Amino acid sequence: AEEDFKSAHENFTKSLELKKITWGENHSMVGFAYMNLGALEYTMKMYDSANKNLLNSLKNYKKSINENHIWLGLTYFWYGKNLIEFNKLNEAEDYIQKALKIYYKNYSKDHVNIISANAELGIIYLLEKRYKESEKLLLNGYEKIKEIKGSKNFNTKRILDYVIKFYDETKNVEKLNYYKNLSIISAN
């Protein structure tokens, strides 16, 4: 899988450069290519590079698309998600909320992107020790994303890790053990 990511990264980088040559820096397809590269880099845990590319996407979109375009929502989502890795939780929450505002205008309420964005809010609230707000968002995100993407999906596993962290921090041993067992099962 690591080789697949390296190959994808090379291809996404080449694609971005070709789009810049073909259409110029201010074309929306260039912004989309920056966003895709940033999202891939986030998945590869290349957070500094992801940050740079996601910011380039946002800069491009200010010139190339309208404020309710779904690509802008996706970029806000990935940028907010990336900010969590830098522990910039207030800023991350702002960007996830901006993504949700666009998502609600473009998707049905049960769309996976809305579910994922709300799960990210659950992660932010957990990290801020806002447990009452966190639990429902995390559990709903985990269950629905698992149903849509499967238990072996990267995001499903990531949210499950935060569910486990939630029950560890809130000292709910019964639920902690239950979700730890699910984690073991999904790892096999």
C-alpha positions in Angstrom: 0.0 0.0 0.0 2.9 2.4 0.7 4.1 2.0 -2.9 0.6 2.7 -4.1 0.6 6.0 -2.1 4.0 6.9 -3.5 2.9 6.2 -7.0 -0.4 8.2 -6.5 1.6 11.1 -5.0 3.9 11.2 -8.1 0.9 11.1 -10.4 -1.1 13.7 -8.5 2.0 16.0 -8.5 2.5 15.6 -12.3 -1.2 16.2 -12.9 -1.0 19.4 -10.9 2.0 20.6 -12.9 0.3 19.8 -16.2 -2.9 21.6 -15.2 -0.9 24.7 -14.3 0.9 24.6 -17.7 -2.4 24.0 -19.6 -4.8 26.3 -17.8 -2.7 28.7 -15.6 -2.5 29.0 -11.9 -5.9 30.6 -11.5 -8.1 27.9 -13.1 -10.4 26.0 -10.8 -9.0 22.7 -12.0 -5.7 23.7 -10.6 -7.3 24.4 -7.3 -9.0 21.0 -7.4 -5.6 19.4 -8.2 -4.1 21.2 -5.2 -6.9 19.9 -3.0 -6.6 16.4 -4.2 -2.8 16.4 -3.6 -3.3 17.9 -0.1 -5.9 15.3 0.8 -3.6 12.5 -0.4 -0.7 14.0 1.6 -3.0 14.1 4.7 -3.7 10.4 4.2 0.0 9.8 3.9 0.6 11.8 7.1 2.6 14.5 5.2 0.8 17.2 7.2 3.1 20.1 6.4 3.0 19.6 2.6 -0.8 18.9 2.8 -1.2 22.2 4.6 0.7 24.1 1.9 -1.3 22.5 -0.9 -4.7 22.9 0.7 -3.9 26.6 1.3 -2.9 26.9 -2.4 -6.3 25.4 -3.3 -8.1 27.9 -1.1 -6.1 30.8 -2.6 -7.0 29.6 -6.1 -10.7 29.1 -5.3 -11.0 32.8 -4.1 -10.5 33.7 -7.8 -12.0 30.8 -9.6 -15.3 29.4 -8.0 -18.2 30.7 -6.0 -18.5 30.5 -2.2 -21.0 27.6 -2.2 -19.1 25.4 -4.6 -18.6 21.8 -3.3 -14.9 21.9 -4.1 -14.5 24.7 -1.7 -16.4 22.7 0.9 -14.1 19.7 0.4 -11.0 21.9 0.7 -12.3 23.4 3.9 -13.0 19.9 5.2 -9.5 18.6 4.4 -7.8 21.8 5.7 -9.8 21.6 9.0 -9.0 17.9 9.3 -5.3 18.7 8.7 -5.3 21.5 11.4 -6.4 18.9 13.9 -3.0 17.2 13.4 -1.4 20.5 14.4 -3.7 20.8 17.5 -5.1 24.1 16.1 -8.6 23.0 17.2 -10.4 26.4 17.2 -9.3 27.0 13.6 -10.0 23.4 12.6 -13.6 23.7 14.0 -14.1 26.9 12.0 -13.1 25.2 8.7 -15.1 22.1 9.4 -18.1 24.3 10.1 -17.5 26.2 6.8 -17.4 22.9 5.0 -20.7 21.8 6.7 -22.4 25.0 5.7 -21.5 24.3 2.0 -22.3 20.6 2.4 -25.8 21.2 3.7 -26.5 23.4 0.6 -25.3 20.7 -1.8 -25.9 17.2 -0.2 -28.7 15.3 1.5 -28.3 15.2 5.3 -27.2 11.6 5.3 -24.4 12.1 2.7 -21.0 10.6 3.8 -19.3 14.0 3.6 -21.7 15.5 6.1 -21.3 12.4 8.4 -17.5 12.7 8.1 -17.4 16.4 8.8 -19.6 15.9 11.9 -17.3 13.1 13.1 -14.4 15.5 12.7 -16.3 17.9 15.0 -16.6 15.0 17.4 -12.9 14.6 17.4 -12.3 18.3 18.0 -14.7 18.3 20.9 -13.0 15.2 22.4 -9.6 16.8 22.1 -11.1 19.9 23.8 -12.6 17.7 26.5 -16.1 18.7 25.5 -17.3 15.1 26.1 -21.0 15.7 26.1 -20.9 17.2 22.6 -18.4 14.7 21.3 -19.9 11.2 22.0 -22.9 11.3 19.7 -20.9 12.8 16.8 -18.2 10.2 17.2 -20.5 7.2 17.5 -22.8 8.4 14.7 -19.8 9.0 12.5 -18.2 5.7 13.2 -21.4 3.6 12.7 -22.5 5.4 9.5 -19.1 5.5 7.9 -18.5 1.9 8.7 -21.9 1.1 7.1 -21.0 3.1 4.0 -17.2 2.4 3.6 -16.7 -0.8 5.6 -14.8 -1.5 8.8 -11.4 -1.6 7.1 -11.6 1.9 5.7 -9.0 4.4 6.8 -11.5 6.9 8.1 -13.6 4.3 9.8 -10.6 3.0 11.7 -9.4 6.5 12.5 -12.8 7.5 14.0 -12.9 4.2 15.9 -9.6 5.1 17.5 -11.1 8.3 18.7 -14.2 6.5 20.0 -11.8 4.3 22.0 -10.0 7.4 23.3 -13.3 8.9 24.3 -14.3 5.9 26.4 -10.8 5.7 27.9 -10.9 9.3 28.9 -14.4 9.1 30.3 -13.6 5.9 32.1 -16.4 3.8 30.6 -14.7 0.4 30.8 -17.6 -1.6 29.4 -17.8 0.5 26.2 -14.1 0.9 26.0 -13.6 -2.9 25.9 -16.4 -3.3 23.4 -14.9 -0.8 20.9 -11.4 -2.1 21.5 -12.7 -5.5 20.5 -14.2 -4.0 17.3 -10.8 -2.5 16.6 -9.1 -5.8 16.9 -11.6 -7.4 14.6 -11.3 -4.7 12.0 -7.5 -5.0 12.0 -7.7 -8.6 10.9 
